[in-house]
C-alpha cells in the first residue's frame, strides 16, 4: 500500500478544521483525528529511528514545518493553532 503524502492530508485536515467551533486545531489535535479518519497502515505506522512516534505523525507535523497550508493560503498558524482562512474554508 502506498504511503500517505502531505498533499493527501490537506483536504482531510481542512475538513477537520472546519468542524471545529474555532475553525482551528493544534497539530497535536490534528494527528489523532486524521489517524481516525484515514486509518494509516503499512509503512506509515513504522516507528521512526530514535523516536517514539511513527511516520504518519511525522507527515502530519510536516504540514506545519513545511508551511504547506500557508503556501496555498488555506490556513495560518498562530499561537500553535492552525486556523482556516477564507480560501481554505471554500476549498
C-alpha positions as CSV (number, residue, x, y, z in Angstrom):
1,X,0.0,0.0,0.0
2,X,1.3,3.5,-0.9
3,X,2.3,5.9,1.8
4,X,0.2,8.8,2.7
5,X,1.7,12.1,1.5
6,X,1.4,15.7,2.8
7,X,-0.7,16.7,-0.2
8,X,-3.2,13.9,0.6
9,X,-3.6,15.3,4.1
10,X,-4.6,18.8,3.0
11,X,-8.3,18.3,2.3
12,X,-9.0,16.0,5.2
13,X,-7.2,18.5,7.5
14,X,-9.2,21.4,6.2
15,X,-12.4,19.3,6.7
16,X,-11.4,18.6,10.3
17,X,-10.6,22.2,11.0
18,X,-14.0,23.2,9.5
19,X,-15.7,21.0,12.1
20,X,-14.0,22.9,15.0
21,X,-16.0,25.7,16.5
22,X,-12.9,27.9,16.2
23,X,-12.1,26.7,12.7
24,X,-8.7,25.7,14.0
25,X,-6.7,22.8,15.6
26,X,-3.3,22.2,17.1
27,X,-1.1,19.7,15.3
28,X,-1.4,17.5,18.4
29,X,-5.2,17.5,18.0
30,X,-5.0,17.0,14.2
31,X,-2.8,13.8,14.4
32,X,-5.3,11.6,16.1
33,X,-8.3,13.0,14.2
34,X,-6.5,12.3,10.9
35,X,-5.4,8.9,12.1
36,X,-9.0,8.0,12.9
37,X,-10.3,9.3,9.6
38,X,-7.6,7.9,7.3
39,X,-6.7,4.7,9.1
40,X,-3.0,4.7,8.1
41,X,-1.3,1.3,7.6
42,X,1.8,-0.4,6.5
43,X,5.0,1.8,6.4
44,X,3.0,4.8,7.7
45,X,2.9,3.0,11.1
46,X,6.7,2.3,11.2
47,X,8.3,3.9,14.2
48,X,10.9,6.5,13.4
49,X,14.5,5.7,14.3
50,X,15.4,7.1,17.8
51,X,11.8,8.3,18.3
52,X,8.6,7.0,19.8
53,X,6.3,8.2,17.0
54,X,5.5,6.8,13.6
55,X,5.9,8.1,10.0
56,X,2.3,9.1,9.8
57,X,2.6,11.6,12.7
58,X,5.8,13.0,11.2
59,X,4.0,13.6,7.9
60,X,1.2,15.5,9.8
61,X,3.8,17.6,11.6
62,X,5.5,18.3,8.3
63,X,2.4,20.2,7.3
64,X,3.5,22.9,9.8
65,X,7.2,22.7,9.3
66,X,6.9,22.9,5.5
67,X,4.3,25.7,5.8
68,X,2.1,23.6,3.5
69,X,-1.3,25.2,4.4
70,X,0.3,28.7,4.3
71,X,1.8,28.0,0.9
72,X,-1.7,27.5,-0.5
73,X,-3.2,30.2,1.7
74,X,-5.6,27.6,3.1
75,X,-4.7,28.1,6.8
76,X,-2.4,30.1,9.0
77,X,-0.5,29.2,12.2
78,X,-0.9,31.5,15.2
79,X,0.0,30.6,18.8
80,X,0.3,26.9,17.9
81,X,-3.0,26.6,16.2
82,X,-3.6,26.1,12.5
83,X,-6.8,28.0,11.6
84,X,-8.7,28.1,8.3
85,X,-8.5,31.1,6.0
86,X,-11.5,32.0,3.9
87,X,-9.8,30.4,0.9
88,X,-9.2,27.2,2.9
89,X,-12.8,27.1,4.1
90,X,-14.0,27.5,0.5
91,X,-11.7,24.8,-0.9
